Amino acid sequence: MELSVSEIRQAVQNALAEDIGSGDVTTLATVPETTAVQAAMRAREPLVVAGLAFAEAAFTELSPAVEIERLARDGQPLKTDELLLRVSGPARTILTAERVALNFVQRLSGIATFTAQFVEAIKGTRAQILDTRKTTPGWRRFEKYAVGCGGGKNHRLGLFDMILIKDNHLVALQREPPNAIAAAVARAREKFPGLKIEVEADTLEQAEQAADAGADIILLDNMNLIQLRLAVQKIRGRAQTEASGGVNPANVRAIAGAGVDFISVGALTHSARAVDIGLDFES
């Protein structure tokens, strides 16, 4: 996923307005207007970079006099003490933009770093790591971009670009013949023929019904390893398979070993911690 300059700038403008309000009173009171500084953004732990454009926009939005030297790229793994970028210019600008710049990079790099752990854990298997819609409201595109920086793949962006028939949809159709899944898939195919159709299956019976109905992808929800293997065997290539529920770095490789095509991990975006990155002024 690519992010546009305009959406990055808008997000940064909103964040700066939220933080600065009527003015950065500490900086305005203590730092002379003519003071110039140089600072380095540094990794304080191993991480995968994401969101540098947000940091750059935070500084340059406040002053065209700021100069930035990018020393890393999004998607690049860094070791402790390696630099992401160097910024120089008016001290007031750099001090005022510092927290907004770090908030974006720490949060997005945290997602990229966590995603990379899952991707590394299943290396050599057929499976791919997917994100979900469990994202911070208003930040979905940014967080899904960060998943890509960590080597993961994006699932549907929202409710509009893919059909995912979940358990509550099926409950609403439980009396439809010949079964809820067949009815839901047929209706979805007729209404939106150009979209992929995925069906959530809680049981092996539902997985087989989804395959028989012609679903493109079958989400095997909260199944154990034995159930996953049996489901993959029953589906026998008639649809792609996705495992979901309770996935963590310790069990993800075993899940991939069951033969699924995808593993979706909500934790990539709802539970990734912000990594430790600092902005250090250089004397």
Secondary structure, DSSP 8 states (H G I E B T S, - for coil): ----HHHHHHHHHHHHHHHHTT--HHHHHHS-TT-EEEEEEEESS-EE---HHHHHHHHHHH-TT-EEEE-S-TT-EE-TT-EEEEEEEEHHHHHHHHHHHHHHHHHHHHHHHHHHHHHHHTTTSS-EEE--S---TT-HHHHHHHHHHTT-B---SSTTSSEEE-HHHHHHTTTSSS-HHHHHHHHHHHH-TTS-EEEEESSHHHHHHHHHHT-SEEEEET--HHHHHHHHHHHTTSSEEEEESS--TTTHHHHHTTT-SEEE-THHHHT-----EEEEEE-
